[in-house]
């Protein structure tokens, strides 16, 4: 890697994630080189468990925020000092050398992109849907694939729309697809299947599909959140 290569600011929005926060922070450090990471920003949306204390056991910057993942990620980006922003969910683990892969992509003139995704599950149903993350269309995108973006493009885009309580990643990425080419990196992050394992996998995937359809048909953030509350957040 070149001496003057851009540095990465990792941004992790959290809320009551005491069971997952240490695992991701350890994984980020184990799978990257310190010379490529400018900082790790943990943006807490009001946790009432041990998330904050556990985060501070690691070399991170803890930032307190109002609840709302879009708001939390925007605040993280505002405080970031790296040339590249890397947004990752607390239950998604990066591949070895993810930092080098991202920096090489940016040096190759890719301003934004994501990894492909695998679930930490042997479910054939989940493997089937994870397969589609290799396809470069916005319908196949989601926050669980993580997202890298240059800070300059993030600022130009206006960032995440804080009106979205759910679907904020998809809405943002959809706008980015209209602005610049989107890069799918040839490696995989591993995402927890815990939400699927807590209930009916098929029903949950169906409801996520309905949210995509409602958005396509013009439903705004309030209607998407209303459906989410009624069908998923139960």
C-alpha positions as CSV (number, residue, x, y, z in Angstrom):
1,X,0.0,0.0,0.0
2,X,1.3,3.5,-0.9
3,X,2.6,5.7,1.9
4,X,0.0,8.4,1.1
5,X,-2.9,6.0,0.7
6,X,-6.3,7.2,2.1
7,X,-7.3,6.2,5.6
8,X,-10.5,4.6,6.7
9,X,-12.9,5.8,9.3
10,X,-15.1,2.9,10.5
11,X,-18.6,3.8,11.6
12,X,-20.7,1.5,13.7
13,X,-24.2,2.5,14.8
14,X,-25.3,0.6,17.9
15,X,-28.2,0.4,20.4
16,X,-28.2,-2.2,23.2
17,X,-25.7,-4.5,21.5
18,X,-23.7,-5.8,24.5
19,X,-23.7,-9.3,23.1
20,X,-22.2,-8.3,19.8
21,X,-20.1,-5.1,20.2
22,X,-16.9,-6.8,21.5
23,X,-17.0,-9.4,18.8
24,X,-17.1,-6.9,15.9
25,X,-14.5,-4.6,17.4
26,X,-12.1,-7.5,17.9
27,X,-12.8,-8.7,14.4
28,X,-12.2,-5.3,12.8
29,X,-8.8,-5.0,14.5
30,X,-7.8,-8.6,13.8
31,X,-8.7,-8.4,10.1
32,X,-7.0,-5.0,9.2
33,X,-3.8,-3.1,9.5
34,X,-3.6,-0.2,12.0
35,X,-1.8,1.9,9.4
36,X,-4.9,1.8,7.2
37,X,-7.5,2.6,9.9
38,X,-7.8,6.3,10.9
39,X,-10.4,5.6,13.7
40,X,-13.3,3.5,14.8
41,X,-16.4,5.5,15.7
42,X,-19.1,3.7,17.7
43,X,-22.3,5.8,17.5
44,X,-24.6,4.9,20.4
45,X,-28.3,5.7,20.1
46,X,-29.1,5.5,23.8
47,X,-28.1,2.0,25.0
48,X,-29.2,1.1,28.5
49,X,-27.1,-2.1,28.7
50,X,-23.3,-2.5,28.8
51,X,-22.7,-1.6,25.1
52,X,-20.9,1.7,25.9
53,X,-18.7,0.2,28.6
54,X,-17.7,-2.7,26.4
55,X,-17.0,-0.4,23.5
56,X,-14.7,1.7,25.6
57,X,-12.6,-1.4,26.5
58,X,-11.4,-1.1,22.9
59,X,-9.5,1.7,21.0
60,X,-12.6,3.5,19.7
61,X,-14.2,6.8,19.8
62,X,-17.7,6.6,21.5
63,X,-20.2,9.2,20.3
64,X,-23.6,9.6,21.9
65,X,-26.5,10.2,19.6
66,X,-30.2,10.4,19.5
67,X,-31.9,7.1,18.4
68,X,-32.2,6.4,14.7
69,X,-29.6,4.6,12.6
70,X,-29.7,7.2,9.8
71,X,-29.1,10.0,12.3
72,X,-26.3,8.0,14.0
73,X,-24.5,7.2,10.8
74,X,-24.7,10.8,9.7
75,X,-23.2,11.9,13.0
76,X,-20.5,9.4,12.6
77,X,-19.6,10.7,9.1
78,X,-19.6,14.3,10.4
79,X,-17.1,13.4,13.1
80,X,-14.9,11.2,10.9
81,X,-11.5,12.4,9.8
82,X,-10.6,9.6,7.3
83,X,-10.9,10.0,3.5
84,X,-12.9,6.8,3.3
85,X,-16.0,6.1,5.4
86,X,-16.8,2.4,6.1
87,X,-20.3,1.8,7.6
88,X,-20.8,-1.6,9.1
89,X,-23.5,-3.1,11.3
90,X,-22.7,-4.5,14.6
91,X,-23.7,-8.1,13.7
92,X,-21.7,-8.1,10.4
93,X,-18.0,-9.3,10.4
94,X,-15.5,-8.2,7.7
95,X,-13.2,-10.5,5.8
96,X,-9.4,-10.6,6.4
97,X,-7.7,-7.6,4.9
98,X,-11.0,-5.7,4.2
99,X,-9.2,-2.4,4.7
100,X,-6.7,-3.2,1.9
101,X,-9.5,-4.3,-0.4
102,X,-11.4,-1.1,0.2
103,X,-8.4,1.2,-0.3
104,X,-7.4,-0.6,-3.5
105,X,-10.9,-0.1,-4.8
106,X,-10.9,3.6,-4.0
107,X,-7.4,4.0,-5.6
108,X,-8.9,2.4,-8.7
109,X,-11.4,5.2,-8.9
110,X,-14.3,3.5,-7.2
111,X,-16.0,6.0,-4.9
112,X,-18.6,3.7,-3.3
113,X,-19.3,0.0,-3.0
114,X,-19.9,-2.9,-0.7
115,X,-18.9,-6.5,-0.1
116,X,-20.9,-9.5,-1.0
117,X,-22.6,-11.3,1.9
118,X,-22.8,-14.6,3.6
119,X,-24.9,-15.6,6.6
120,X,-23.4,-17.4,9.6
121,X,-26.0,-20.1,9.0
122,X,-26.2,-23.4,7.1
123,X,-29.7,-22.6,6.0
124,X,-30.1,-23.3,2.3
125,X,-32.9,-20.7,2.2
126,X,-30.6,-17.9,3.5
127,X,-27.7,-19.0,1.3
128,X,-30.0,-18.7,-1.7
129,X,-30.8,-15.0,-0.9
130,X,-27.2,-14.2,0.1
131,X,-26.1,-15.4,-3.4
132,X,-27.9,-12.4,-5.0
133,X,-25.6,-10.0,-3.2
134,X,-23.1,-10.6,-6.0
135,X,-25.4,-8.9,-8.6
136,X,-24.8,-5.3,-9.2
137,X,-28.3,-3.8,-9.1
138,X,-29.7,-1.7,-6.3
139,X,-32.5,-4.2,-5.5
140,X,-29.8,-6.6,-4.2
141,X,-28.2,-4.1,-1.9
142,X,-28.6,-3.7,1.9
143,X,-26.8,-2.4,5.0
144,X,-25.8,-5.9,6.0
145,X,-23.3,-6.0,3.2
146,X,-21.5,-3.0,4.7
147,X,-20.7,0.1,2.7
148,X,-17.6,2.0,1.8
149,X,-17.8,5.5,0.4
150,X,-15.3,8.4,0.0
151,X,-16.1,11.2,2.4
152,X,-16.2,13.7,-0.4
153,X,-19.0,11.7,-2.2
154,X,-20.8,11.2,1.1
155,X,-20.9,15.0,1.6
156,X,-22.0,15.5,-2.0
157,X,-24.8,13.0,-1.7
158,X,-26.3,14.7,1.4
159,X,-25.9,11.5,3.5
160,X,-28.6,9.3,4.9
161,X,-32.2,10.6,4.9
162,X,-33.0,10.8,8.6
163,X,-36.8,10.6,7.8
164,X,-36.2,6.9,7.4
165,X,-36.4,4.8,10.6
166,X,-36.1,1.7,8.5
167,X,-34.9,1.2,4.9
168,X,-32.3,4.0,5.4
169,X,-29.5,2.0,3.9
170,X,-31.5,1.0,0.8
171,X,-32.7,4.5,0.2
172,X,-29.2,6.0,0.5
173,X,-27.6,3.4,-1.8
174,X,-30.4,3.8,-4.3
175,X,-29.5,7.5,-4.6
176,X,-25.8,6.6,-4.9
177,X,-26.6,4.3,-7.8
178,X,-28.0,7.3,-9.6
179,X,-24.9,9.4,-9.0
180,X,-21.8,7.2,-9.7
181,X,-20.9,3.6,-10.6
182,X,-21.3,1.2,-7.6
183,X,-18.6,-1.4,-7.0
184,X,-19.3,-4.9,-5.7
185,X,-16.1,-6.2,-4.1
186,X,-15.2,-9.8,-4.8
187,X,-15.2,-10.9,-1.2
188,X,-17.8,-11.5,1.5
189,X,-18.7,-10.2,4.9
190,X,-20.4,-12.6,7.3
191,X,-23.7,-11.5,8.8
192,X,-25.6,-12.9,11.7
193,X,-28.8,-14.8,11.0
194,X,-30.1,-14.2,14.5
195,X,-33.1,-12.2,13.3
196,X,-34.1,-15.0,10.9
197,X,-33.5,-17.7,13.5
198,X,-35.8,-16.0,16.0
199,X,-38.9,-16.6,13.8
200,X,-40.1,-17.8,10.4
201,X,-37.4,-17.3,7.8
202,X,-39.8,-17.3,4.9
203,X,-42.3,-14.9,6.4
204,X,-39.5,-12.5,7.4
205,X,-38.0,-12.5,3.9
206,X,-41.5,-12.0,2.5
207,X,-42.1,-8.9,4.6
208,X,-38.7,-7.5,3.6
209,X,-39.7,-8.0,0.0
210,X,-43.0,-6.2,0.6
211,X,-41.1,-3.2,2.0
212,X,-39.0,-3.1,-1.2
213,X,-42.2,-3.3,-3.3
214,X,-43.9,-0.6,-1.3
215,X,-40.9,1.7,-1.7
216,X,-40.9,1.0,-5.5
217,X,-44.6,1.9,-5.6
218,X,-43.8,5.2,-4.0
219,X,-44.5,4.6,-0.3
220,X,-42.6,7.1,1.9
221,X,-40.6,6.5,5.1
222,X,-43.7,6.7,7.4
223,X,-45.6,4.0,5.5
224,X,-42.6,1.8,5.4
225,X,-42.0,2.1,9.1
226,X,-45.7,1.5,9.8
227,X,-45.5,-1.8,7.9
228,X,-42.3,-2.7,9.6
229,X,-43.9,-2.1,13.1
230,X,-46.9,-4.2,12.2
231,X,-45.3,-7.1,10.5
232,X,-41.6,-7.4,11.6
233,X,-41.0,-5.5,14.9
234,X,-43.2,-7.8,17.0
